[in-house]
Amino acid sequence: MNQLIEALAPVLIASFAIQQLIELLDPILDTVIKAHKKWILSAVAFIAGLALTLGLELRVLAPFGITRFPWVDVILTTLFITGGTKGVNDLMKLIGYKKEEAKAAFEAA
């Protein structure tokens, strides 16, 4: 389980970084281009997420053993990172559930 957390920690950090970038750009765009702010922020987040995903070779499916379609992993990782901390919180819950399942299965054996 520690390997899984170590593999996904960079994704967590990238998600926080994207969220901070958006929070820094938000007031600037609010004063300059208020009408188009939302889609500009979304586009910036997606492009930054894609750059981080490809540049750092981040993947969210690979640690779970899903490697069949790497391009799908790139897209999902980018969307996951772009989503900020909400996706990270959901993933951490999933990891916790998997850990509890493994623990219960081990204790039952």
C-alpha positions as CSV (number, residue, x, y, z in Angstrom):
1,M,0.0,0.0,0.0
2,N,2.9,2.4,0.7
3,Q,4.0,2.0,-3.0
4,L,0.6,3.1,-4.1
5,I,0.7,6.2,-1.9
6,E,4.3,6.9,-3.1
7,A,3.2,6.6,-6.7
8,L,0.2,8.9,-6.3
9,A,1.8,11.5,-4.1
10,P,3.2,13.5,-7.1
11,V,-0.4,13.6,-8.5
12,L,-1.5,15.0,-5.1
13,I,1.2,17.7,-5.2
14,A,0.4,18.6,-8.8
15,S,-3.3,18.9,-7.9
16,F,-2.6,21.3,-5.2
17,A,-0.3,23.3,-7.5
18,I,-3.0,23.6,-10.2
19,Q,-5.5,24.7,-7.5
20,Q,-3.1,27.4,-6.3
21,L,-2.4,28.6,-9.8
22,I,-6.1,29.0,-10.4
23,E,-6.5,30.9,-7.2
24,L,-3.7,33.2,-8.1
25,L,-5.2,33.9,-11.6
26,D,-8.8,34.2,-10.5
27,P,-8.6,37.8,-9.1
28,I,-6.5,39.0,-12.0
29,L,-8.9,37.6,-14.6
30,D,-11.9,38.9,-12.5
31,T,-10.7,42.5,-13.0
32,V,-9.4,42.1,-16.6
33,I,-11.7,39.7,-18.4
34,K,-14.6,38.9,-16.1
35,A,-16.9,37.7,-18.9
36,H,-14.6,34.9,-20.0
37,K,-12.9,34.1,-16.7
38,K,-14.4,30.7,-16.1
39,W,-13.4,29.1,-19.4
40,I,-10.0,30.7,-19.4
41,L,-9.3,29.3,-15.9
42,S,-10.5,25.9,-17.0
43,A,-8.3,26.0,-20.1
44,V,-5.3,27.1,-18.1
45,A,-5.9,24.4,-15.5
46,F,-6.2,21.7,-18.3
47,I,-3.1,22.8,-20.1
48,A,-1.1,23.0,-16.9
49,G,-2.4,19.6,-15.9
50,L,-1.5,18.1,-19.2
51,A,1.9,19.6,-19.1
52,L,2.5,18.2,-15.6
53,T,1.1,14.8,-16.6
54,L,3.3,14.5,-19.6
55,G,6.4,16.2,-18.3
56,L,6.5,14.3,-15.0
57,E,5.0,11.1,-16.5
58,L,2.3,11.1,-13.8
59,R,-0.4,8.4,-14.1
60,V,-3.3,7.6,-11.8
61,L,-4.3,4.2,-13.3
62,A,-0.9,2.7,-13.6
63,P,-0.4,2.2,-9.8
64,F,-3.6,0.1,-9.9
65,G,-2.1,-2.1,-12.6
66,I,-4.2,-0.7,-15.4
67,T,-1.7,-0.2,-18.3
68,R,-3.6,-1.3,-21.4
69,F,-4.4,2.1,-22.8
70,P,-1.7,4.6,-21.7
71,W,-3.3,7.5,-23.5
72,V,-6.5,7.0,-21.5
73,D,-4.4,7.2,-18.3
74,V,-2.9,10.5,-19.6
75,I,-6.3,12.0,-20.1
76,L,-7.7,10.8,-16.8
77,T,-4.6,11.9,-14.9
78,T,-4.9,15.3,-16.5
79,L,-8.6,15.7,-15.6
80,F,-7.9,14.4,-12.1
81,I,-5.1,16.9,-11.6
82,T,-7.2,19.7,-13.1
83,G,-10.0,18.9,-10.6
84,G,-7.8,20.0,-7.8
85,T,-8.1,18.6,-4.3
86,K,-11.6,17.1,-4.6
87,G,-10.3,14.3,-6.8
88,V,-7.4,13.7,-4.5
89,N,-9.8,13.4,-1.5
90,D,-11.9,10.9,-3.4
91,L,-8.8,8.9,-4.3
92,M,-7.6,8.8,-0.7
93,K,-11.0,7.5,0.4
94,L,-10.8,4.8,-2.2
95,I,-7.3,3.8,-1.1
96,G,-8.5,3.7,2.5
97,Y,-11.4,1.4,1.5
98,K,-9.0,-0.9,-0.4
99,K,-6.7,-1.0,2.6
100,E,-9.6,-1.9,4.9
101,E,-10.7,-4.7,2.5
102,A,-7.2,-6.1,2.3
103,K,-6.9,-6.0,6.1
104,A,-10.3,-7.7,6.6
105,A,-9.4,-10.4,4.0
106,F,-6.1,-11.0,5.8
107,E,-7.8,-11.3,9.2
108,A,-10.4,-13.7,7.8
109,A,-7.8,-16.0,6.4
